[in-house]
Amino acid sequence: MVCRITMLTALAVGMANFGMILAIQFLVQLKFRSMQSALHSSGTWPGVVALASISTVYAFMGVCLIQRFAPSCGGSGIPENKAFLNGAIMPGLYSRRTLGIRICTNILANAAGFPVGREGPMVSIGSNISFLLCRHFVQPYVREWIDVSGPGSAQALLVDEQRLAHATRISCTVGGACAIASIFNAPFGGLLYMFEEVTSLAWPLELTFRVFVATMFCSLLSYGLCNLVGSDITEFVIYAETPQDKKWSWGALAEGPRSAVTRA
C-alpha cells in the first residue's frame, strides 16, 4: 500500500508537470504568434496592444477562476502547506476543486507573463495530488462506524484518526518533493527543500527513502517526457540570442563608448 501510493504520487505529479508545461508553451506561443501577426500586418503599436490584450485576458481568466471557485488558491500555497504538514488542521485545503483551479491558474499566470514562478503552486499541487491518492487508498481501511458501547472504542477511533493523519502528511511530503524534483530536474533538491523549508517539526525516518525513490522516478519521468516531445524550459524565454558567425572587431567594440561620448 505504501509503495503503491508513493509510486502513483510520483507518476501523477510527473504527468501533471508535463501537461502544465505543454499548456504554458501553447498559450505563450499563441500570444507571441498573435503579436508577430499584428506587427507584420499593422505595425508596432498594434503588436504591442495585441500582446498586452492577450496577457490581460489570461490574467483576467485566472483571477475569475480564483474568486469564483477557490479563493484559497490566491497565493502560492506554501504557508498553508507548511502549516498542514506540521500538524495544523486545514479544512478544505486539498480537494479536487482546489487541485484543478490551482493547475489552471498556474498555467494562466505563467502564460500571462506574471513575475511569478512555479515553485510554490507546484508544491501545493503535488501535495494535493498525494493527499487525494492517500485518502482514496487508505480511507477504506479506517473505521467509519464504531460501537460506542464497546470497550476501547474511543481509543480505537483515536488510533485510526492518528494513523490516517500520519499517512496523509507523509504522502503530502512526498508529493511536494516530487513537485520540486519535476520542475527543476533535481531529485535531491526536492528532498532537501521539503526537509528544510516545509516539514520543520517532524521528519520520520521512513520518509527519506520514500522521498528519494519518488523524486528520482518523478524527475526522470518528467525529463523523459519533455525530451520525447522536444519541449524544454528554454521555450519560455521571451528573447533568445541567436548565435552568428562573425569575426571579432575592435572597431565595433569601441563604437559604443565613442557614440556615448559624442551624444553627451
N, C-alpha and C positions, 0 to 999 in steps of 0.2 A: 504493500500500500504506500509506504513512504517513498520507495524508489519510483513508483508509478507517478505519484504527484510531482516529484522532483523533475522527472524527465518530461512529463507533459507540460509543466510550467516553462521549462527551457524551450521546448518546441513551440509553445503558443507565443511566448514573448519574442522569439526569433522571427516567427511568421508575422506577428504584429508590426515589428520594426521594419521588416521588409515591405509590407504593404504600405506603411506610412511613408517610407522613402519613395516608393513609386508614385504615391498620390501627391506628395510635395513636388516631386520632379515634374509631374504632369501639369500641375497648376502653375508652377514657376515658368515652365516653357510656354504654356498658353499665354501667360501675362506678357512675356517678352516678345513672343511672336506677334501679338496684337500691337505692341508698341512699335516693333520694326515695320509692320504693315502701315501703321499710321505715319511713321516717319517718312517712308518711301513715297507714300501717296499724297500726303498733305503738308509735310514739313515738321519742324522741330516741336513747336508748341502743341499741335495735335498729338504727337507721340508722347510728350510729357503728360498731357491730360489723360490719354489712354492708360498710361502706366499708373498714374495716381488714382484713376477711377476704378480700375480693376483691383488694385490693392485695397481701396476703400470698401469695395464690395466684399472682398474676402474678410476684412476686419469686421464689417457690419454683420455678416453672417455668423461669425464666431461669437460676437457679443450677444446676438439674439438667441443663439443656442444656449449660452450660459444663463442668461437672465430668465429665459422661459422654462428651461427644463432642469438645469442643475446649477444653481448659484454657488454651490460648494466647489465647483471646478474653476472658479475665477482666478485662483492663484496657482502656484507651482504644485502645491500639494505636499511639499516636503515637511512643513511644520506639523500638519495633521498626520502624515505618515509616521513621522518620528514619535509623536505622542501616542499613536496606536501601538506601535511596536514596543514602546516602553511601558505599556500597561494601562494607558488611559482607555476609557470606554468612549467610542466614537460611533454612535448610532447613524446608520445610513451613509457611512463614509465610502464603503465599497459596495457597489451594486452593478447590475448590467447597464442601467441608465447612466450612471456616472462614468463607467468604462467607455461606453460609446460616445458620450459627449466630450470626454477628455481627449479621446483619439481624434475626433473631428475638429475640435477647436485647436488642438496642437498642430494639425495639418494646416488649417486656415491661417493661424498666426505666423507660422514659418513661411507660408506661401505669400502672405501679405507683406513680408519684409520687416516684421517687428524685430527690435533688437533683443530677442529672447532666444534661448537655447532649448534643446530637447531634454536636457538632463533631468530637471525637476519633474515635469509632467510624465516623462517616460518611467521614472522610478515609481510614481504613483500608478501608472498603467500596469507595470509589471506586478506590483503588489496587489492591485485589483484583480488581475487575471489569476494569480496564485490563490487569492482569497476565495474566489468563486470556485476554482477547481477543488480546493481543500474542503469547502463546505459541501460540494457535490458528492465527494467520495467518502467523507468522514461522517457527515450528518446521519446517514442510516444506522451507524453503529452507536450513536448516542441515545441514551434512554429518553424518550419523549413522554412516556406515561409510567409513573411510579406509584405503587400502592403506598399512600402516605401513612397508612396504619401499620405497615410492616416495619420490623426493626431495622434500623440502619438506613432507612430510605433517604433521610436528609443528607447523610454522609455520602451515599452513592450518587445522589444528584450533584453534590458539590464536586466530587471527584470527576464526574463526567464533564461538567462545565469547565473545570480547570484543565482537563486534558484537551478538550476541544479548543479552548483559548490558546493553550500552548502550541498545539499543532497548527493552528491558524497563523499565529505570529511567526512561527518557524517558516512556514510556507511563504508568507509575505516577505520575509527577509530574503529568501531565495529568489523570489520574483523581482524584487528591487535590484539585487545584484546582477541578475540576468539582463535587466534593462540597461544598466551601465555597461556591461560587457558587450551588448549588442550594438549600442550606438557608438562606442569608442573602440570596438575590437580589442578590449582589454579585460581578459578574464580575471587577472589578479587585481586590476583596478576596481572591478565590481565588488570583489570580496572585501578589499580594504575600505572602499567607500562605505559600505553598509556597516562594517565593523567600527569605523571611526566616526562617521557623521550621523548615523541613524540609530543603531541599537547601542545606546550608550550605557544602559543599565545591566543588560544580560546578554551573554553570548554562549549558549550551550555548546559543549564540546562536540556533539554530534553535528553541529551546524557547519563547521569548517569544511569537512569532506563533502557534504551535500552541496554547499555553495560552490566549491571548487569544480566538482563534476558538472553541475548545471551551467555554470558560466563558461566553461570550456566548450560544452556542446552548443550552447546558445550562440557564442561568438563565432564558432566555426560554421554553424548553420547560416547565420546572417551574412557572414562574409562570402560564403559559397553561393548563396542565392543572388547577392548583388553582383558577383562576378559572372554568374550564369547569364544574367540579362544585360550585362555591360553597364551597370549603374554604379556610381561611386559618389562619395560625398562632395567631390570636386565639381559635380554637376551643378551645385547650388552657388558657386562663385559668380558674382554679378559680372565682374570684369576679369577676364583671363588673359594673361600676356601670351601672345603667340611668338615663339622664338623665330628669329630671322637670321639668316647667314649674312652678316655684314662685317666688313673689316673695321678694325679699331681706328678711330680718327681723333687725334688730339685737337684738331680744329673744332670738331663738333663738341668736344668736352669743354673747350674754352668759350663756346658760343653762349652758354648760359650766363656765366658771370659777366661777360662783355655786354650782353644785351641788358642785364640788370643795371650796370653802371651807366650805360648810355641813356636808358629810360629815366634813371634817377636824376 
